[in-house]
Protein backbone atom coordinates (compact mmCIF):
# COMPACT_ATOMS: atom_id res chain seq x y z
CA UNK A 1 0.00 0.00 0.00
CA UNK A 2 2.96 2.30 0.58
CA UNK A 3 3.77 2.12 -3.14
CA UNK A 4 0.26 3.25 -4.05
CA UNK A 5 0.41 6.13 -1.55
CA UNK A 6 3.71 7.40 -2.89
CA UNK A 7 2.44 7.01 -6.48
CA UNK A 8 -0.71 9.03 -5.66
CA UNK A 9 1.31 11.68 -3.84
CA UNK A 10 3.70 12.04 -6.77
CA UNK A 11 0.76 12.20 -9.21
CA UNK A 12 -0.98 14.89 -7.15
CA UNK A 13 2.25 16.86 -6.84
CA UNK A 14 2.68 16.82 -10.63
CA UNK A 15 -0.95 17.62 -11.39
CA UNK A 16 -1.84 19.96 -8.51
CA UNK A 17 -1.75 23.17 -10.58
CA UNK A 18 -3.99 21.61 -13.22
CA UNK A 19 -6.35 20.17 -10.61
CA UNK A 20 -6.72 23.58 -8.97
CA UNK A 21 -7.52 25.17 -12.33
CA UNK A 22 -9.80 22.35 -13.54
CA UNK A 23 -11.85 22.31 -10.35
CA UNK A 24 -11.65 26.10 -9.87
CA UNK A 25 -10.28 25.63 -6.36
CA UNK A 26 -9.04 28.43 -4.13
CA UNK A 27 -5.50 28.34 -2.83
CA UNK A 28 -4.02 29.83 0.34
CA UNK A 29 -2.64 32.69 -1.79
CA UNK A 30 -6.12 33.38 -3.19
CA UNK A 31 -7.54 33.64 0.31
CA UNK A 32 -4.67 35.61 1.83
CA UNK A 33 -6.03 39.02 0.89
CA UNK A 34 -9.67 37.96 0.66
CA UNK A 35 -10.88 40.36 3.35
CA UNK A 36 -9.09 43.27 1.69
CA UNK A 37 -10.58 42.45 -1.71
CA UNK A 38 -14.01 41.99 -0.15
CA UNK A 39 -13.70 45.41 1.51
CA UNK A 40 -12.89 47.02 -1.81
CA UNK A 41 -15.88 45.34 -3.43
CA UNK A 42 -18.16 46.57 -0.64
CA UNK A 43 -16.84 50.13 -1.07
CA UNK A 44 -17.38 49.99 -4.82
CA UNK A 45 -20.88 48.61 -4.29
CA UNK A 46 -21.73 51.54 -2.00
CA UNK A 47 -20.47 53.98 -4.64
CA UNK A 48 -22.58 52.28 -7.29
CA UNK A 49 -25.66 52.35 -5.06
CA UNK A 50 -25.09 56.05 -4.40
CA UNK A 51 -24.72 56.70 -8.13
CA UNK A 52 -27.90 54.76 -8.89
CA UNK A 53 -29.82 56.76 -6.29
CA UNK A 54 -28.48 60.06 -7.61
CA UNK A 55 -29.12 59.08 -11.23
CA UNK A 56 -32.65 57.99 -10.34
CA UNK A 57 -33.40 61.35 -8.72
CA UNK A 58 -31.99 63.23 -11.71
CA UNK A 59 -33.99 61.07 -14.11
CA UNK A 60 -37.17 61.70 -12.10
CA UNK A 61 -36.48 65.45 -12.26
CA UNK A 62 -35.90 65.31 -16.01
CA UNK A 63 -39.11 63.36 -16.55
CA UNK A 64 -41.01 65.90 -14.47
CA UNK A 65 -39.53 68.79 -16.49
CA UNK A 66 -40.40 67.00 -19.72
CA UNK A 67 -43.94 66.50 -18.53
CA UNK A 68 -44.27 70.21 -17.66
CA UNK A 69 -42.84 71.20 -21.07
CA UNK A 70 -45.32 68.95 -22.82
CA UNK A 71 -48.18 70.44 -20.78
CA UNK A 72 -46.99 73.99 -21.57
CA UNK A 73 -46.82 73.13 -25.26
CA UNK A 74 -50.52 72.12 -25.38
C-alpha positions in Angstrom: 0.0 0.0 0.0 3.0 2.3 0.6 3.8 2.1 -3.1 0.3 3.2 -4.0 0.4 6.1 -1.5 3.7 7.4 -2.9 2.4 7.0 -6.5 -0.7 9.0 -5.7 1.3 11.7 -3.8 3.7 12.0 -6.8 0.8 12.2 -9.2 -1.0 14.9 -7.2 2.3 16.9 -6.8 2.7 16.8 -10.6 -1.0 17.6 -11.4 -1.8 20.0 -8.5 -1.8 23.2 -10.6 -4.0 21.6 -13.2 -6.3 20.2 -10.6 -6.7 23.6 -9.0 -7.5 25.2 -12.3 -9.8 22.3 -13.5 -11.9 22.3 -10.4 -11.7 26.1 -9.9 -10.3 25.6 -6.4 -9.0 28.4 -4.1 -5.5 28.3 -2.8 -4.0 29.8 0.3 -2.6 32.7 -1.8 -6.1 33.4 -3.2 -7.5 33.6 0.3 -4.7 35.6 1.8 -6.0 39.0 0.9 -9.7 38.0 0.7 -10.9 40.4 3.3 -9.1 43.3 1.7 -10.6 42.5 -1.7 -14.0 42.0 -0.2 -13.7 45.4 1.5 -12.9 47.0 -1.8 -15.9 45.3 -3.4 -18.2 46.6 -0.6 -16.8 50.1 -1.1 -17.4 50.0 -4.8 -20.9 48.6 -4.3 -21.7 51.5 -2.0 -20.5 54.0 -4.6 -22.6 52.3 -7.3 -25.7 52.3 -5.1 -25.1 56.1 -4.4 -24.7 56.7 -8.1 -27.9 54.8 -8.9 -29.8 56.8 -6.3 -28.5 60.1 -7.6 -29.1 59.1 -11.2 -32.7 58.0 -10.3 -33.4 61.3 -8.7 -32.0 63.2 -11.7 -34.0 61.1 -14.1 -37.2 61.7 -12.1 -36.5 65.5 -12.3 -35.9 65.3 -16.0 -39.1 63.4 -16.6 -41.0 65.9 -14.5 -39.5 68.8 -16.5 -40.4 67.0 -19.7 -43.9 66.5 -18.5 -44.3 70.2 -17.7 -42.8 71.2 -21.1 -45.3 68.9 -22.8 -48.2 70.4 -20.8 -47.0 74.0 -21.6 -46.8 73.1 -25.3 -50.5 72.1 -25.4 
